[in-house]
Amino acid sequence: QVQLVESGGGLVQPGGSLRLSCAASESIVSFTLYDMAWSRQAPGKQRELVARITSDGSTNYADSVKGRFTISRDDAKHTVYLQMNSLKPEDAAVYYCNAAPILLGGMSAWGRGTLVTVSS
């Protein structure tokens, strides 16, 4: 089974920065064949897509984080990152990593999440 492990969450003050990491297990045969994404879920809210990076490096972001967050990937390390700057209280959530295969028949994977708390 494909496994993803998020890390880097924690408590940060508004305006602060945090970098999240998502490490994929070796059960992902070829990391380059996966689009990667970060989503988040705050209490009482639906999970929302935050950022996505395709297998060829194209990125897109939710309007709420555009200009503040940056998603990147290191295929050699089977890792995707989310650099979060200028954090706001509304950014507080559990952040999840997702791997979506670009090939038909592949299996998607979700991590268990890492908690980001933004508070004074």
Stockholm file with secondary structure:
# STOCKHOLM 1.0

chainA/1-120         QVQLVESGGGLVQPGGSLRLSCAASESIVSFTLYDMAWSRQAPGKQRELVARITSDGSTNYADSVKGRFTISRDDAKHTVYLQMNSLKPEDAAVYYCNAAPILLGGMSAWGRGTLVTVSS
#=GR chainA/1-120 SS CCCEEEECCEEECTTCCEEEEEEECTTSSCGGGEEEEEEEECTTSCCEEEEEECTTSCEEECTTTTTTEEEEEEGGGTEEEEEECSCCGGGCEEEEEEEEESSTTCCCEECCCEEEEECC
#=GC SS_cons         CCCEEEECCEEECTTCCEEEEEEECTTSSCGGGEEEEEEEECTTSCCEEEEEECTTSCEEECTTTTTTEEEEEEGGGTEEEEEECSCCGGGCEEEEEEEEESSTTCCCEECCCEEEEECC
//
